[in-house]
Amino acid sequence: MKTTADNQSPAHTPHPVLDDYYEDSDHRREYVSTLFDDTAKYYEWIIRAMSFGSGEWYRKSALRRIKLAEGMKMLDVATGTGPVARSAREIVGKKGEVYGLDRSINMLGESARQGDTPLIHAGAEYLPFPDNYFDVLTMGYALRHVDSLQATFEEYGRVVKPGGTVLILEVTRPATRLGFWLTKFYFRVIIPAISAIFTRDKRAGELMRYYWDTIEQCVPPEKILTAMTGAGLKNAKRYRVFGIFSEYTATK
Ligand SMILES: C[S@@+](CC[C@H](N)C(=O)[O-])C[C@H]1O[C@@H](n2cnc3c(N)ncnc32)[C@H](O)[C@@H]1O
């Protein structure tokens, strides 16, 4: 995977420029939005295939671990087709509120087809909500795509209530050599091939190759925790599941 040296670490970006996909950091945002817009119709199918159907179960267990409870108000940033938001709505019940926000209009369209979660078209770096508004803010598998970790976490800290919780779900490259190569083979070869063959669309394969390449090139977990703390969030922690799933949590 080619990366551009002079863009190795523009302040606070989650990964360097990936030359195979877009020219420079100015084009990254547009590339990501277009990629998700073009593949939104396949996303639910791909995540079910990739996780053998356990995706929503896992997302719900992560929400229970942070003690999301009935009656709470939650924002799911980068909601995509809505799997985290749907699980959250089952937990918060009718007395609670869950909003979904995303930069891809087609992902929001797919989410709207799956349920009636209130949806907002916006980016993680600017949230159109007042200060101290949510008990919980979540982001599932999208931190790698934000413009700036620092700006994003500052914004999360602004909209969460004092005492509220931020939960980031991510996939992290395994620390062991064997784990790394096995995971890379699965995510970089098997999943893109299955996605492209079954959807008959090369863009679905590209989405999943990009998915892995951003995982491989992402800054290490310590940098994510440091960015959370640097943005004023407290008790930043990482909980690992099966060596590759990371649940980053922090409170305000
Ligand atoms: C891999 S999907 C994750 C969807 C969902 N959260 C899940 O758990 O499966 C990533 C989503 O992040 C969105 N996204 C990427 N960058 C974003 C940003 N800066 N702000 C808001 N949404 C963003 C994409 O449009 C896409 O819908």
Ligand as a Chemical Component Dictionary entry (heavy atoms), coordinates in Angstrom:
data_LIG
# 
_chem_comp.id                   LIG 
_chem_comp.type                 NON-POLYMER 
_chem_comp.pdbx_formal_charge   0 
_chem_comp.three_letter_code    LIG 
# 
loop_
_chem_comp_atom.comp_id 
_chem_comp_atom.atom_id 
_chem_comp_atom.alt_atom_id 
_chem_comp_atom.type_symbol 
_chem_comp_atom.charge 
_chem_comp_atom.model_Cartn_x 
_chem_comp_atom.model_Cartn_y 
_chem_comp_atom.model_Cartn_z 
_chem_comp_atom.pdbx_ordinal 
LIG C1  C1  C 0  -18.108 1.489  7.897  1  
LIG S1  S1  S 1  -19.525 2.518  7.942  2  
LIG C2  C2  C 0  -20.080 2.259  9.600  3  
LIG C3  C3  C 0  -21.571 2.261  9.754  4  
LIG C4  C4  C 0  -22.083 1.895  11.120 5  
LIG N1  N1  N 0  -21.691 2.838  12.131 6  
LIG C5  C5  C 0  -21.718 0.492  11.567 7  
LIG O1  O1  O 0  -21.540 0.278  12.774 8  
LIG O2  O2  O -1 -21.650 -0.421 10.739 9  
LIG C6  C6  C 0  -18.766 4.098  8.039  10 
LIG C7  C7  C 0  -19.745 5.261  7.939  11 
LIG O3  O3  O 0  -19.065 6.445  8.345  12 
LIG C8  C8  C 0  -19.541 7.524  7.553  13 
LIG N2  N2  N 0  -18.576 8.615  7.680  14 
LIG C9  C9  C 0  -17.298 8.627  7.240  15 
LIG N3  N3  N 0  -16.687 9.762  7.620  16 
LIG C10 C10 C 0  -17.597 10.474 8.321  17 
LIG C11 C11 C 0  -17.557 11.728 8.986  18 
LIG N4  N4  N 0  -16.451 12.454 9.008  19 
LIG N5  N5  N 0  -18.668 12.150 9.614  20 
LIG C12 C12 C 0  -19.807 11.410 9.597  21 
LIG N6  N6  N 0  -19.899 10.221 8.975  22 
LIG C13 C13 C 0  -18.806 9.752  8.357  23 
LIG C14 C14 C 0  -19.675 6.915  6.183  24 
LIG O4  O4  O 0  -20.495 7.687  5.346  25 
LIG C15 C15 C 0  -20.249 5.543  6.533  26 
LIG O5  O5  O 0  -21.646 5.573  6.543  27 
# 
loop_
_chem_comp_bond.comp_id 
_chem_comp_bond.atom_id_1 
_chem_comp_bond.atom_id_2 
_chem_comp_bond.value_order 
_chem_comp_bond.pdbx_ordinal 
LIG C1  S1  SING 1  
LIG S1  C2  SING 2  
LIG S1  C6  SING 3  
LIG C2  C3  SING 4  
LIG C3  C4  SING 5  
LIG C4  N1  SING 6  
LIG C4  C5  SING 7  
LIG C5  O1  DOUB 8  
LIG C5  O2  SING 9  
LIG C6  C7  SING 10 
LIG C7  O3  SING 11 
LIG C7  C15 SING 12 
LIG O3  C8  SING 13 
LIG C8  N2  SING 14 
LIG C8  C14 SING 15 
LIG N2  C9  SING 16 
LIG N2  C13 SING 17 
LIG C9  N3  DOUB 18 
LIG N3  C10 SING 19 
LIG C10 C11 SING 20 
LIG C10 C13 DOUB 21 
LIG C11 N4  SING 22 
LIG C11 N5  DOUB 23 
LIG N5  C12 SING 24 
LIG C12 N6  DOUB 25 
LIG N6  C13 SING 26 
LIG C14 O4  SING 27 
LIG C14 C15 SING 28 
LIG C15 O5  SING 29 
# 
